[in-house]
Amino acid sequence: MRLVRLGDETSAVGADVRAALASWGRGDAVVGGIALIGCRPPDCPDPVDAIVILPRGLLVVVGVDLPDPAMRLDAPVNGQWKVDGWPLVRADGAVNPATEAVQAATAVVARLQSQRVEPMPVGTVVAVGPYVSRVSQTTSDLARGIRILHPEPKTLLIAARELAVYERRCPPHRANEILAALAPNHPPFSPEELVFEGFDSSAGPGLAAASTLLIPRVRPQPAAAPMAVATKPKRFRWLPVSAAMLVGLLMLAGIIVAIAASSDTPRTTQGPKPTVTVAQQAGPVVEGVTYMPKGTVKDTDCQARAFGDIQVWLQTNPCGSLVRTRYESTEGKEPIAVLVADLTFQDATAAAAFLKVATTPGTGTITDPSADGSPWPDGRKPIFDSAAYQAKQTGAQVRIVQVIWLDRSSSPADPGLIAAATRSLRLPVT
């Protein structure tokens, strides 16, 4: 997922939308696509928080700020919204904020049609905040392609996969046509950039059928005449037999040599096979909590191991080295996964500038090495989408710590995870 900032968010919850999209990382490992942040397409009455161009569909994301956090939101598209059982009435008198989101999605569809862009499914996402535990929607609204949700990375990802269901992936040139229709002032992306984000690299739906014509056809050979077989019977029969005998003789000779070699070996060197053991590395202990190391990956291509605004910053301000260390530990009695990233810069000034970007909400972070093909040991597959996050500077070095629960879902605001992340800042540098 590549983020393109065209303007500011239109709502406070829009920052959460941007953070969720940024957490998916660059490339198509999660979902791919391009997210236009703060986009106002021509002919659209108002800007929206995001328009997400996915390889198999589009999402129009509109943010709605609720007065307070809510445990339950009843949100029919054509009816009164209720927050924890109480009717929602905004200062402007609106009782159903979904109406504006549907109008924005309709304007986007009309714009694409007017520009003669190939139609793709356009879903509508109403992102509500500051926090909603559960959203209740009618089945008919879901069938219309409308999702009302609190924009956590996982919930937004589920909506993207449910709504972007076009029959085939969009090719790069068509993705640029959509971009030109919705953001005329933004330059097109190169085909390589769009293929990296999951758009189809083939020329079109007819390519597969055309390429099969290049496969040579093997015609069956006509059967040999009876006289031809009868004139030379021994040559066709004895060649395979001779080859088999030669292979058998070579195998027998190898067995004899192996037996002879083993008989020449002194008996004093023989004995029971040793038991190979791998000494477990003692993990560091911080504030009485033990951390078991799960691998260290050293790198110099820092910007390739980041996403979001952090990646953009590192492209113009590269760091000298990046060391990512993984641990498993506990918080209370529950297991946690810890990802520690140590970035070293040219001087303390550069490190301080990077720390300012890294500690701004919604600017991305450093990816886990599993995204580069280095899986966690023991079959674990921790996902740091909703990790608690802490960072600090020490001289020319900046440390970023991400912590999640291993056996249950995580939240960046979880007090236990925040405490574990703060403690993990004191781990020794590897």
QUIKA-V328168 format. One record per residue. N is the residue number from 1. RES is the residue in one small letter. PHI is phi in degrees with one decimal (* if undefined). Layout:
BEGIN
((N,RES,PHI) (N,RES,PHI))
END
This chain:
BEGIN
((1,m,*) (2,r,-105.6) (3,l,-96.0) (4,v,-124.2) (5,r,-88.6) (6,l,-101.6) (7,g,-172.2) (8,d,-79.6) (9,e,-65.7) (10,t,-91.2) (11,s,-147.9) (12,a,-65.9) (13,v,-71.2) (14,g,-60.1) (15,a,-64.7) (16,d,-68.8) (17,v,-61.6) (18,r,-63.9) (19,a,-64.8) (20,a,-64.7) (21,l,-65.4) (22,a,-65.6) (23,s,-68.7) (24,w,-71.2) (25,g,79.3) (26,r,-78.1) (27,g,87.3) (28,d,-103.2) (29,a,-62.8) (30,v,-101.4) (31,v,-147.6) (32,g,77.7) (33,g,98.8) (34,i,-129.8) (35,a,-112.5) (36,l,-94.2) (37,i,-87.9) (38,g,64.1) (39,c,-90.7) (40,r,-129.2) (41,p,-63.5) (42,p,-56.5) (43,d,73.4) (44,c,-92.5) (45,p,-62.2) (46,d,-140.9) (47,p,-69.2) (48,v,-120.8) (49,d,-65.9) (50,a,-162.6) (51,i,-121.3) (52,v,-104.6) (53,i,-94.0) (54,l,-99.1) (55,p,-58.6) (56,r,-124.9) (57,g,161.3) (58,l,-124.6) (59,l,-122.8) (60,v,-103.4) (61,v,-108.8) (62,v,-120.1) (63,g,-89.3) (64,v,-129.6) (65,d,-91.8) (66,l,-84.6) (67,p,-61.4) (68,d,-148.2) (69,p,-59.3) (70,a,-137.3) (71,m,-84.6) (72,r,-141.1) (73,l,-126.5) (74,d,-90.8) (75,a,-131.5) (76,p,-73.2) (77,v,-69.5) (78,n,-116.9) (79,g,-161.4) (80,q,-71.6) (81,w,-81.4) (82,k,-131.3) (83,v,-108.4) (84,d,52.3) (85,g,89.2) (86,w,-101.6) (87,p,-60.0) (88,l,-93.1) (89,v,-131.1) (90,r,-84.8) (91,a,-64.0) (92,d,-85.2) (93,g,91.3) (94,a,-69.9) (95,v,-111.6) (96,n,-142.8) (97,p,-65.8) (98,a,-64.8) (99,t,-58.5) (100,e,-65.4) (101,a,-66.6) (102,v,-64.9) (103,q,-63.6) (104,a,-65.6) (105,a,-63.8) (106,t,-63.8) (107,a,-65.5) (108,v,-65.5) (109,v,-61.5) (110,a,-63.1) (111,r,-64.6) (112,l,-64.2) (113,q,-67.8) (114,s,-67.6) (115,q,-92.1) (116,r,58.0) (117,v,-86.3) (118,e,-54.4) (119,p,-66.5) (120,m,-134.1) (121,p,-59.1) (122,v,-115.4) (123,g,-98.3) (124,t,-116.4) (125,v,-120.3) (126,v,-101.4) (127,a,-90.9) (128,v,-112.2) (129,g,-161.7) (130,p,-73.9) (131,y,-160.2) (132,v,-137.4) (133,s,-73.6) (134,r,-145.3) (135,v,-114.7) (136,s,-106.2) (137,q,-125.6) (138,t,-79.1) (139,t,-62.6) (140,s,-65.5) (141,d,-67.3) (142,l,-63.5) (143,a,-66.8) (144,r,-78.0) (145,g,83.0) (146,i,-117.8) (147,r,-124.3) (148,i,-114.7) (149,l,-158.3) (150,h,-84.9) (151,p,-78.8) (152,e,-82.2) (153,p,-53.9) (154,k,-71.5) (155,t,-67.2) (156,l,-68.5) (157,l,-65.5) (158,i,-61.1) (159,a,-62.0) (160,a,-61.9) (161,r,-73.2) (162,e,-79.2) (163,l,-96.5) (164,a,-92.0) (165,v,-128.2) (166,y,-61.4) (167,e,-64.7) (168,r,-146.4) (169,r,-74.2) (170,c,-73.4) (171,p,-76.3) (172,p,-58.3) (173,h,-65.1) (174,r,-74.6) (175,a,-62.2) (176,n,-68.0) (177,e,-65.0) (178,i,-64.6) (179,l,-60.6) (180,a,-65.3) (181,a,-72.4) (182,l,-92.1) (183,a,-137.1) (184,p,-59.9) (185,n,-86.5) (186,h,-91.0) (187,p,-67.2) (188,p,-69.0) (189,f,-87.7) (190,s,-72.2) (191,p,-56.9) (192,e,-64.8) (193,e,-63.1) (194,l,-73.5) (195,v,-63.4) (196,f,-60.9) (197,e,-91.8) (198,g,99.0) (199,f,-76.4) (200,d,-67.7) (201,s,-85.8) (202,s,-76.6) (203,a,-75.1) (204,g,164.5) (205,p,-65.1) (206,g,-85.7) (207,l,-65.1) (208,a,-61.8) (209,a,-67.9) (210,a,-69.6) (211,s,-68.1) (212,t,-66.8) (213,l,-70.3) (214,l,-82.2) (215,i,-80.0) (216,p,-65.6) (217,r,-85.7) (218,v,-97.7) (219,r,-85.5) (220,p,-67.6) (221,q,-75.9) (222,p,-66.5) (223,a,-66.1) (224,a,-69.9) (225,a,-65.8) (226,p,-56.7) (227,m,-66.0) (228,a,-63.8) (229,v,-70.0) (230,a,-74.8) (231,t,-75.8) (232,k,-131.9) (233,p,-75.2) (234,k,-73.5) (235,r,-61.7) (236,f,-73.0) (237,r,-92.5) (238,w,-86.3) (239,l,-60.8) (240,p,-64.5) (241,v,-66.5) (242,s,-62.7) (243,a,-62.7) (244,a,-64.2) (245,m,-64.7) (246,l,-63.9) (247,v,-62.4) (248,g,-63.3) (249,l,-64.2) (250,l,-64.4) (251,m,-64.6) (252,l,-63.9) (253,a,-63.0) (254,g,-64.3) (255,i,-64.8) (256,i,-62.4) (257,v,-62.8) (258,a,-64.7) (259,i,-65.6) (260,a,-64.2) (261,a,-66.0) (262,s,-70.2) (263,s,-72.0) (264,d,-82.0) (265,t,-76.1) (266,p,-60.4) (267,r,-66.0) (268,t,-66.6) (269,t,-86.8) (270,q,-85.0) (271,g,170.5) (272,p,-65.4) (273,k,-65.1) (274,p,-69.6) (275,t,-87.8) (276,v,-84.4) (277,t,-126.1) (278,v,-107.9) (279,a,-67.5) (280,q,-76.0) (281,q,-69.7) (282,a,-68.8) (283,g,-82.6) (284,p,-68.6) (285,v,-121.5) (286,v,-125.6) (287,e,53.2) (288,g,80.6) (289,v,-106.9) (290,t,-89.5) (291,y,-114.8) (292,m,-94.3) (293,p,-63.5) (294,k,-126.3) (295,g,113.9) (296,t,-128.3) (297,v,-124.3) (298,k,-105.1) (299,d,-151.9) (300,t,-120.8) (301,d,-87.6) (302,c,-65.2) (303,q,-66.2) (304,a,-73.7) (305,r,-103.4) (306,a,-129.8) (307,f,-148.2) (308,g,76.2) (309,d,-63.0) (310,i,-62.4) (311,q,-63.2) (312,v,-60.0) (313,w,-64.8) (314,l,-70.0) (315,q,-65.2) (316,t,-101.7) (317,n,-133.6) (318,p,-64.7) (319,c,-91.6) (320,g,-79.0) (321,s,-157.6) (322,l,-136.2) (323,v,-120.9) (324,r,-109.9) (325,t,-118.7) (326,r,-112.8) (327,y,-135.5) (328,e,-118.7) (329,s,-149.8) (330,t,-137.1) (331,e,-128.0) (332,g,70.4) (333,k,-116.3) (334,e,-105.1) (335,p,-75.0) (336,i,-132.6) (337,a,-111.4) (338,v,-126.6) (339,l,-117.0) (340,v,-111.8) (341,a,-117.2) (342,d,-109.2) (343,l,-109.3) (344,t,-110.3) (345,f,-113.3) (346,q,-66.4) (347,d,-155.7) (348,a,-67.7) (349,t,-64.7) (350,a,-64.6) (351,a,-64.2) (352,a,-65.6) (353,a,-65.5) (354,f,-67.9) (355,l,-60.0) (356,k,-62.9) (357,v,-70.2) (358,a,-67.0) (359,t,-96.1) (360,t,-84.8) (361,p,-57.7) (362,g,81.7) (363,t,-100.5) (364,g,88.6) (365,t,-165.1) (366,i,-93.7) (367,t,-82.0) (368,d,-73.2) (369,p,-58.3) (370,s,-62.1) (371,a,-69.4) (372,d,-102.2) (373,g,95.4) (374,s,-113.9) (375,p,-67.8) (376,w,-67.4) (377,p,-71.4) (378,d,64.4) (379,g,74.6) (380,r,-71.0) (381,k,-135.9) (382,p,-67.9) (383,i,-120.5) (384,f,-96.2) (385,d,-60.7) (386,s,-117.3) (387,a,-78.7) (388,a,-71.1) (389,y,-135.8) (390,q,-139.9) (391,a,-147.2) (392,k,-152.7) (393,q,-114.2) (394,t,-132.4) (395,g,64.3) (396,a,-90.6) (397,q,-116.7) (398,v,-120.9) (399,r,-111.0) (400,i,-118.1) (401,v,-120.3) (402,q,-126.0) (403,v,-134.7) (404,i,-136.2) (405,w,-74.9) (406,l,-85.5) (407,d,-112.2) (408,r,-157.6) (409,s,-66.8) (410,s,-119.6) (411,s,-142.2) (412,p,-59.6) (413,a,-95.8) (414,d,-64.7) (415,p,-59.4) (416,g,-64.1) (417,l,-69.2) (418,i,-63.3) (419,a,-62.9) (420,a,-66.6) (421,a,-66.8) (422,t,-63.7) (423,r,-63.5) (424,s,-70.4) (425,l,-60.4) (426,r,-93.1) (427,l,-62.1) (428,p,-66.8) (429,v,-75.8) (430,t,-90.1))
END
